[in-house]
């Protein structure tokens, strides 16, 4: 049975087309936003410094990562040595 003189299936394709146009616009917007901000975001894994705070020292960051369990003792000592703060 034909719906609206055979236009029914064409309307279904139109919905898909417009959905793809909207999704494409969203993707392009996100890509451009990341390109202009250098890909930095709240969940980017970068260490952020709040306004008015002094920049964190490498040793502080290393200590925090070790405390969180992100580094093994061997990795921690190796990186301390690289920073010039490990025992000789």
Residue frames as a rotation matrix with the C-alpha (Angstrom) as fourth column:
UNK 1
0.584 0.811 0.000 0.00
0.811 -0.584 0.000 0.00
0.000 0.000 -1.000 0.00
UNK 2
-0.353 -0.681 0.642 1.39
0.671 -0.662 -0.334 3.42
0.652 0.313 0.691 -0.94
UNK 3
0.233 0.340 -0.911 1.42
0.898 -0.436 0.067 6.15
-0.374 -0.834 -0.406 1.65
UNK 4
0.384 -0.004 -0.923 1.06
-0.054 -0.998 -0.019 9.75
-0.922 0.057 -0.384 0.44
UNK 5
0.950 0.082 -0.302 1.47
-0.301 -0.023 -0.953 8.76
-0.085 0.996 0.002 -3.19
UNK 6
0.705 -0.695 -0.137 4.69
0.550 0.659 -0.513 6.84
0.447 0.287 0.847 -2.59
UNK 7
0.272 -0.613 0.742 6.38
-0.328 -0.784 -0.528 9.55
0.905 -0.100 -0.414 -0.51
UNK 8
0.947 0.204 0.249 6.42
-0.294 0.234 0.927 7.54
0.131 -0.951 0.281 2.75
UNK 9
0.653 -0.755 -0.054 9.76
0.749 0.634 0.193 5.84
-0.112 -0.166 0.980 2.20
UNK 10
0.055 -0.620 0.782 11.30
0.543 -0.639 -0.545 9.11
0.838 0.455 0.301 1.04
UNK 11
0.566 0.221 0.794 10.28
-0.453 -0.721 0.524 10.79
0.689 -0.656 -0.308 4.29
UNK 12
0.966 -0.253 -0.056 12.02
0.206 0.620 0.757 8.03
-0.157 -0.743 0.651 6.26
UNK 13
0.214 -0.930 0.299 15.26
0.946 0.121 -0.301 8.74
0.244 0.347 0.906 4.42
UNK 14
0.214 -0.084 0.973 14.81
0.078 -0.992 -0.103 12.45
0.974 0.098 -0.206 5.09
UNK 15
0.941 0.139 0.309 14.73
-0.293 -0.121 0.948 11.82
0.169 -0.983 -0.073 8.86
UNK 16
0.654 -0.756 0.031 17.95
0.691 0.613 0.383 9.82
-0.308 -0.229 0.923 8.60
UNK 17
0.121 -0.598 0.792 19.55
0.739 -0.479 -0.475 12.54
0.663 0.643 0.384 6.48
UNK 18
0.425 0.106 0.899 18.73
-0.274 -0.931 0.239 15.31
0.863 -0.348 -0.367 8.97
UNK 19
0.990 -0.121 0.070 19.82
-0.022 0.357 0.934 13.18
-0.138 -0.926 0.350 11.89
UNK 20
0.380 -0.898 0.220 23.19
0.922 0.387 -0.014 12.66
-0.072 0.208 0.975 10.20
UNK 21
0.140 -0.284 0.949 23.47
0.373 -0.872 -0.316 16.39
0.917 0.398 -0.016 9.46
UNK 22
0.776 0.206 0.597 22.86
-0.425 -0.528 0.735 17.22
0.466 -0.824 -0.322 13.13
UNK 23
0.874 -0.484 0.043 25.31
0.317 0.634 0.706 14.56
-0.369 -0.603 0.707 14.36
UNK 24
0.238 -0.805 0.544 27.92
0.911 -0.010 -0.413 15.76
0.337 0.593 0.731 11.87
UNK 25
0.367 -0.028 0.930 27.51
-0.038 -0.999 -0.015 19.34
0.930 -0.030 -0.367 13.09
UNK 26
0.949 -0.002 0.315 28.00
-0.315 -0.007 0.949 18.25
0.000 -1.000 -0.007 16.69
UNK 27
0.640 -0.754 0.150 31.13
0.708 0.654 0.267 16.25
-0.299 -0.065 0.952 15.81
UNK 28
0.134 -0.587 0.798 32.63
0.698 -0.516 -0.497 19.13
0.704 0.624 0.341 13.82
UNK 29
0.624 0.165 0.764 31.90
-0.305 -0.848 0.433 21.54
0.719 -0.503 -0.479 16.69
UNK 30
0.949 -0.285 0.137 33.61
-0.017 0.386 0.922 19.28
-0.316 -0.877 0.361 19.24
UNK 31
0.400 -0.842 0.363 36.65
0.916 0.387 -0.111 18.75
-0.047 0.376 0.925 16.98
UNK 32
0.182 -0.301 0.936 37.00
0.376 -0.858 -0.349 22.49
0.908 0.416 -0.043 16.36
UNK 33
0.843 0.155 0.515 36.62
-0.381 -0.503 0.776 23.28
0.379 -0.850 -0.365 20.06
UNK 34
0.800 -0.594 0.081 39.39
0.367 0.592 0.718 20.81
-0.474 -0.545 0.691 20.92
UNK 35
0.243 -0.729 0.640 41.59
0.914 -0.048 -0.402 22.18
0.324 0.682 0.655 18.15
UNK 36
0.293 -0.073 0.953 41.23
0.055 -0.994 -0.093 25.76
0.954 0.080 -0.287 19.39
UNK 37
0.793 0.008 0.609 41.73
-0.589 -0.243 0.771 24.87
0.154 -0.970 -0.188 23.07
UNK 38
-0.233 -0.959 -0.163 44.61
-0.888 0.278 -0.365 22.51
0.396 0.060 -0.916 22.42
UNK 39
-0.012 0.315 -0.949 42.57
-0.054 0.947 0.315 19.50
0.998 0.055 0.005 23.54
UNK 40
-0.944 -0.329 -0.020 42.69
0.018 0.008 -1.000 20.56
0.329 -0.944 -0.002 27.18
UNK 41
0.067 0.994 0.088 39.67
-0.287 -0.066 0.956 19.67
0.956 -0.089 0.280 29.23
UNK 42
0.289 0.095 0.953 38.70
-0.952 -0.081 0.296 18.82
0.105 -0.992 0.067 32.77
UNK 43
0.784 0.057 0.618 39.20
-0.247 0.942 0.226 15.13
-0.570 -0.330 0.753 32.11
UNK 44
0.801 -0.474 -0.366 42.31
-0.419 -0.006 -0.908 15.46
0.429 0.880 -0.204 30.02
UNK 45
0.743 -0.527 -0.412 44.63
0.643 0.733 0.222 14.09
0.186 -0.430 0.884 32.67
UNK 46
-0.089 -0.779 0.620 46.60
0.343 -0.609 -0.715 17.32
0.935 0.149 0.321 32.86
UNK 47
-0.257 -0.075 -0.963 47.56
0.961 -0.126 -0.247 18.85
-0.103 -0.989 0.104 36.18
UNK 48
0.252 0.445 0.859 45.60
0.527 -0.808 0.264 22.08
0.811 0.386 -0.439 36.53
UNK 49
-0.736 -0.460 -0.496 46.63
0.675 -0.443 -0.590 25.06
0.052 -0.769 0.637 38.66
UNK 50
0.407 0.909 -0.088 43.85
0.912 -0.399 0.094 27.18
0.051 -0.118 -0.992 40.10
UNK 51
0.266 -0.248 0.931 44.15
0.233 -0.921 -0.312 30.94
0.935 0.300 -0.188 39.87
UNK 52
0.580 -0.103 0.808 46.20
-0.679 -0.609 0.410 32.32
0.450 -0.787 -0.423 42.74
UNK 53
0.886 -0.299 0.354 48.00
-0.021 0.737 0.676 29.06
-0.463 -0.607 0.646 43.51
UNK 54
0.009 -0.946 -0.325 51.68
-0.846 -0.180 0.502 28.50
-0.534 0.270 -0.802 42.95
UNK 55
0.362 0.058 -0.930 52.58
-0.735 0.632 -0.246 25.92
0.574 0.773 0.271 40.30
UNK 56
0.905 0.007 0.425 53.07
-0.298 0.724 0.623 22.46
-0.303 -0.690 0.657 41.77
UNK 57
-0.032 -0.996 -0.080 56.59
-0.950 0.005 0.312 21.14
-0.310 0.086 -0.947 41.98
UNK 58
0.019 -0.006 -1.000 57.51
-0.677 0.736 -0.017 17.91
0.736 0.677 0.010 40.16
UNK 59
-0.901 -0.394 -0.179 58.34
-0.130 0.641 -0.756 16.20
0.413 -0.658 -0.629 43.48
UNK 60
-0.589 0.756 0.286 54.84
-0.582 -0.152 -0.798 16.99
-0.560 -0.637 0.530 44.83
UNK 61
0.273 0.690 -0.671 53.19
-0.961 0.229 -0.154 15.50
0.047 0.687 0.725 41.76
UNK 62
-0.299 -0.489 -0.819 55.44
-0.436 0.834 -0.339 12.44
0.849 0.256 -0.463 41.94
UNK 63
-0.973 -0.059 0.225 54.63
-0.232 0.307 -0.923 11.94
-0.015 -0.950 -0.313 45.64
UNK 64
-0.199 0.978 0.059 50.88
-0.802 -0.127 -0.583 12.20
-0.563 -0.163 0.810 44.95
UNK 65
0.266 0.269 -0.926 51.04
-0.852 0.515 -0.095 9.71
0.451 0.814 0.366 42.09
UNK 66
-0.665 -0.565 -0.488 52.97
-0.228 0.776 -0.588 7.27
0.711 -0.280 -0.645 44.29
UNK 67
-0.855 0.383 0.349 50.47
-0.376 0.006 -0.927 7.72
-0.357 -0.924 0.139 47.11
UNK 68
0.130 0.953 -0.275 47.57
-0.921 0.013 -0.389 7.02
-0.367 0.304 0.879 44.73
UNK 69
0.138 -0.140 0.980 49.27
-0.041 0.988 0.147 3.80
-0.990 -0.060 0.131 43.64
UNK 70
0.924 0.210 -0.319 49.92
-0.294 -0.142 -0.945 4.92
-0.244 0.967 -0.069 40.08
UNK 71
0.267 -0.916 -0.299 53.65
-0.721 0.016 -0.692 4.14
0.639 0.401 -0.657 40.44
UNK 72
0.750 -0.181 -0.637 55.47
0.444 0.851 0.281 1.15
0.491 -0.493 0.718 41.84
UNK 73
0.801 -0.515 -0.304 58.22
0.121 -0.359 0.926 1.71
-0.586 -0.778 -0.225 44.41
UNK 74
-0.087 -0.873 0.481 60.81
0.783 0.238 0.575 1.01
-0.616 0.427 0.662 41.73
UNK 75
0.110 0.202 0.973 59.26
0.863 -0.506 0.007 3.55
0.494 0.839 -0.230 39.32
UNK 76
0.958 0.288 0.001 59.02
0.238 -0.794 0.559 6.11
0.162 -0.535 -0.829 42.13
UNK 77
0.494 -0.844 -0.210 62.68
0.269 -0.081 0.960 5.74
-0.827 -0.531 0.186 43.08
UNK 78
-0.189 -0.550 0.814 63.77
0.948 0.114 0.297 5.83
-0.256 0.828 0.500 39.44
UNK 79
0.366 0.410 0.836 61.88
0.668 -0.741 0.071 9.07
0.648 0.532 -0.545 38.84
UNK 80
0.952 -0.136 -0.275 63.20
0.146 -0.585 0.798 10.57
-0.269 -0.800 -0.537 42.06
UNK 81
0.076 -0.988 0.137 66.70
0.596 0.156 0.788 9.80
-0.799 0.022 0.600 40.82
UNK 82
-0.094 -0.036 0.995 65.86
0.965 -0.249 0.083 11.42
0.244 0.968 0.058 37.47
UNK 83
0.797 0.447 0.405 64.73
0.326 -0.884 0.335 14.55
0.508 -0.136 -0.851 39.33
UNK 84
-0.137 -0.948 0.286 68.06
0.016 -0.291 -0.957 14.53
0.990 -0.126 0.055 41.16
UNK 85
0.101 0.266 0.959 66.48
-0.899 -0.388 0.203 13.94
0.426 -0.882 0.200 44.56
UNK 86
0.904 0.248 -0.348 67.14
-0.131 0.936 0.326 10.21
0.406 -0.249 0.879 44.96
UNK 87
0.621 -0.710 0.331 69.88
-0.383 0.094 0.919 8.65
-0.684 -0.698 -0.214 47.01
UNK 88
0.331 -0.605 -0.724 73.07
-0.913 -0.011 -0.408 7.96
0.239 0.796 -0.556 45.11
